[in-house]
């Protein structure tokens, strides 16, 4: 299909046309109107059998027939498949791509079309995992991410079947062999990121302390300023001062806030960093779907500590994450929840926030119109409660070391933190 015809039908701007030209349109333009095997009824039914949460296939088969019969929708399907799953390094989030709802015939079933795109990548994941020497079961486990994505989409779209188009970037990480489902959690292969605090282990007893990095803009309660707040509203801006033998900074309470009125100095003859720049600190992701029991959390983390040395010959220095789930306010609102139990086992730290963190995941939309947000379970009621208290939603970060995984259930970081009070 000629680009101008495709662009005209989808009303693509010049910058979107330039983007898809730079990312393979010319290579596949002659094949965009070809019906791939991934849109056959047989293929779709085979993929659905891999899901542990069954999906009624009728709507998917009907949507696949619509894609096969509309050359423009079919071209969009093939273009998205090529970009996300068959190019070397697709760009996350910022990609300028056509969307199904740009097509007059694509608006009603856009979510199902994206779901079909996701199903199409499963054989590619299986093939690429095999090339890495990773057992097939891990490839099969990636399929389960769809269940949470479908629930999230239904919450914000009147219970319609489908997924958001933004989820395709997530499946591209599986395809690239960077992301792995291990039990309840997923883990991204990555080096330590700059959002992590400066964390140290005391050589004498193994106790861990984290310090704020340079430039963290903190309020009086020790949390990051929201992104719409200006630096001059900060109670303090953290500094991390180092010399040959020491480092001095603001300590972080493992409950997730900085102790903004304290500065401590660590003797680097007595303390060692938890990780170096070249160490593996996998990024933990929590797929939707519930069931995040302490047993499931421990099982996943302990298996991850074995997975990466076995298949990638890399020791895990720590596991890290930032998420709306680690908002310390949820521990106060839901102290006996699985989320709170997990938070007590990890080292929490402040993280920048927009103010609507979690709404899209829990309610399927983030317009903050609480009159249209149900309060039909404890987590959703917690969101309403925070709003009624005048608290803005925020994200939080966490890390957990192998030692804390091996002592899971003991709240080791919180137990040990009092040992640093005299510094």
N, C-alpha and C positions, 0 to 999 in steps of 0.2 A: 504494500500500500504506500502510495506517495505521501511524504510527510505533509505537504500542504493540504491534501484531502483529510488526512487524520487530524491535523491541527484545526482545520476549519470546523469539523464536526464537533470537536471537543472544546472549541473556542479557546485554544491555547494561546497564551501570550508569547511574545518573541523570546523572553528569557527561558520559558519552559521548553520551547522548541530548541533553543540553543543547548539546553541541558541534556535533552534526550539525544540530540545529535552527538554530543560529546561522550555519551554513555551507551553507545552501541546501536542506535537506531539504524544507521546505514548497514550494519552487519546483518540485521535480521529483517529489514523492511520487506524483502521478497517472501518471507515466511510468516509474516504476521497474520495472514488470512488462512493459514493451515490449521486444521483442527488437531490438537495434540492428543496423545493417548490419555493424558490426565483429565480430559473432559469426557471420556467414555464412561458409560454407566458401570461397566465392569470394574474399572480402576477406582471409581469413587466408592463403590460398595466394598472393595478390598480395603481401602484406607479406613473407612468407618468401622470395620471390624476390629481395628487396633485400639479403638477408644474404649476405655473402661466405663465411661458414662455414655450410654447409647444415644444416638441421634436418629430421629425418624428420617429416612433418606428421601422421601418423596419431594420435599421442597428443594433439596440439593439437585436431584436429578432433573427437576423442572428448570432450575436455574442454569444447569449445564446445557440443556437443550436451547435455552435462550441465547447463551453465549455462542453456541455452535452456529446458530442461525443468523446472528447479527454480525456482519463483518467488522463493524467499528468496536463493538464490545469485545469481540474475539481478539481484535488487534490489541486492545487495552490489556486483556488477560495475558496474551503472549509477551507484550512489552514488560509488564510488571514481573512476570515469571523470569524473563531474561535478566532484568535489572537486579532483582533481589537475590536470585539464586544461581546465576550463571555468569556474573561479572566478578572480578577479583576483589574489589574493595568498595562495595556500595556505601554511599554516605548515609549516616544515621540521621533521621529526623529532618534534616535540611533539604532533602531531595525535592526537586521540582518535577513532579510526575503527574501525568493525567490521573484523574479519579473517575470511577464509574459514574458518580452522580453528576459529572459534567456532561454526560450524555443523556438526552431526554429519555431514552429507553432504559437507562441504568439506575435511575434514582430509587425505584421501589425495592430493588433487590440487591443494592450495592453491598450490603453486609454479607449476603450469601456468596456473592461473587468473590469477595476477598477470602471467605472461608474456603472456597474452591481453590484459590491461589495457594493457600496454606497447605491444603491436602497434596497439591502437586509437588511440593518440595520434599515429601517424606522419602521417596526413593533416593533422592540426591543426598539427604542426610545419611541414610543407610550406607550408601556407597562411600561417602567421605569418611565416615567413622571407621568403616572397614579398612580403608587405606591407612588410617592412623593406628590400626591395631586395637581399636576399642571394640569390645564385644557388642554383638548386635542388640542385646537387650537394652543397652543405653540409648541406641537409636530409636527403639520402640518406645522408650519412656518419654522421649521428647514430644511424642504425639499428645501426651496428656495435658500439655500446656493449653491445648485448645479448649478444654472444659472450662477453665477459669476465664479465658478470653470470651467465650460464648456467654457465660453468666454475666460478665461485665457489660457486654454489648446489650444483652436483653434488659438489664436494669435501666439503661438510658434510652431504650428504643421500644418502649411499649411491649416488652417481652418478645420481640422479633428475633428470629434466628439469624446469626451472622457474627462477624467480628469486625473490629475497626481496621481500616487500611493501614494504620500505624503499626499494627501487630506484625506486618510482613517483615519489617526491619528486624524484629526479634528473632523470627525464624531464620533470617539470614545468618545470625550468629551460630546457630546449629550447623547450617550448611558449611560455614567457614571452619568448623571444628574448633570453635572458641568457647562454646557453651555446652554444658552437660547437665542433665537431670540425674541427680543421685538421691534417690529416696524423695523426701518431701521438698527439698530445695534444689535450686539450680546454681551452677557455679561457672563464672566467666574467668577464663585464663587472662590475667592481667598483671602487670607490675604494680607496685604500690602507687597509689594516686595521691595527688597533692591535697585532696580533701581530708586525708587522714591526719590526725594530730601527730606530734612528735612523741613517740611512746618508748619507754625504757623499762628494762628489767634489772632489778637489783641482784648483783652477782651472789651476794651472801645468802639470800633466801628465796630468790625467784619472784618476789613481789613486783607488781607492775604499776607504773604511774604514767599518765599521759599529760602532756603540756600543750597549750594552745600554740598554733603557729603564728608567725608574724602576720600582722594585718587583719586578724580576725576582729570583726566589729561586733562588740558585745553589749547587750543591755544590762541593766542593773541586776537582773536575775541570772545572768550568765549564759543567755542564749544569743545566737546570732540575730542581728537586726534583720527585719524583713526587707525584701529587695526593694520595696517602695519607700523605705526609710533612708534618710540621708546620713552620711557618716557623722555629721555634727550632732546627731541624736544619740550617738553611742555613749554609753556610760564609760567605756574605755576601749581602746584599740590595742590588741595584744602585741607584745614584743617578745621575741625569743632571742636572747643574747647568749652567744657562745664564745668560749675562749678555748685555748688548747686543752685545758683539763676540766672544764665545767660548762654547764648550760643552765640558763636561768629563764623561767617563764611562769605563766599562770597555770596552775594545776587544774585538771578537769576531774570533777567528781564522777565516778562510774555510773551514777544515776542520770547523767546526761547534761550537766551544766558546768560551766566554768566557775571557779572560785575567784571571782573578779577582784576581790580585795586582798588576795594573797599573791606572793611571788615566792617561788622556791628555787634553790640552786642545787643541782645534782653534780656530784663529783664523778667525772667520767672514768676515773679509775675504779669506781665502785658500781657504775651502771653501764649497761650496754644497750644499744638500740634494738628494738624488737625486730626490725627489718632493715635491709639495705635496698638501694634502688634496683638492684638486679634480682631481688628475691621474688618468689611467687606469693602474692596475696590475692587469692581468688575473690572475685566479687560475687557475693551471695545474692540471689534473687528469690523472692518468695512468691511462687505462682498462686493464683487464686484457687479456692476450692475447699478451704477449711482443713480440719484434721491436723492442725499444727500442735500436737500434743508434745509434752516434754520428751516422751519416748521417741517420737518421730523426729524431733529436732536432733536429739543425740545420735540416733541411728544415721541420719543424713551426714552430720558433721564428721562423725568418726569414720564413715565410709569414704568421705572426701579426702581425709588425711591419708588413706591408703590408695585411693584412686590415682592421684597425680604422681606420686613416686612410681607406681606400678606402670602406668601407661605413658608418662611423659618424663620420667626420671627427674622430677623436680619436687623437692621437699616444700611443704606448705609452711610458711613462716607465720601466717595468721590468715583468717578469713575476715573480709570487711563488707560493709553494706551501708547504703544510706536509703532511707525510705520514710514515707509517712507513717509506717507501722511503728517506727521507733520514736515517735512523739512521746516524750515522757509523761504528758498529760493523760495518755491512755492507761498508763500503769496506775495512776490515781483513780481514774474513772472505772476501770475494770480490773481491780487488783487480783482477782482470782481467775482471770482469763488465761488462755494459753499464751496470748501475746505478752501479757505481763510476766508470766512465768519465764518466758524466753528472755525478756529484757533483763531480768535479774541475773541471768547467766553470762551476759556479754558486757563489754565495756562501752557504755553509751557516751556520745560526745555531741556538741552542738553542730548544727548544719544550717546553711542559708535556706530560707523558705519564702514562698510567694504569698502564702496565706490561705490557700485552698487545697493544700496537700491532702490527698486521700479521697476527695469527693468523687473524682472520676472513677476510682476503683470500687468504691462502695456503693455509689448511687448511679454510676454510669454517665454522669455529667458533672460539670464543675461551675455552673452558673451561680452557685450559692443562693439559689431561690429555695429556701428551706420549706416554703409552703408546699412545694411539690416533692419533697424528700420524705419517703416513708420512715417510720420509726418502728419497724416490725421485728427488729432483733436487737440484742444488747449492744452490738457495735454501732449500729445506726443511731440508737438512742444516745450513745456516748457522744457522737458528733453533735446532736441536738443540744445535749447538756453543755458542751463546751461553748457552743454559740450563746446559749442563755447566760452563761457566766461571763460573756464578753471576751473569751479567749480566742485568739486567731489560731487557725490550724498551722502546724509547722511540721517539718521533717526532722529527723534525727539520724545520726550516724552511729555505727557500732563496729567493733572488731572483737574477735575472739581468737586466742592463741591455742595451739595444741594442748598445752598444759591445762587450760581452762576447760577444753573439751573433755580431757581425761578426768576432770573433776566436776563434770556437768552435774548440776543439781545442788552444788555447794555455795553458789553465789560468791565465788572466790574473789572477784575483784572488789566487791563491796566489803567483804570480810577484811581484806588486806589494806583497804584504803586508810584506815585509822593509823596504820604504821607510818604514814607520811605526814601526820598532822604536826609533828614537831620540827619538820624541815623548814 
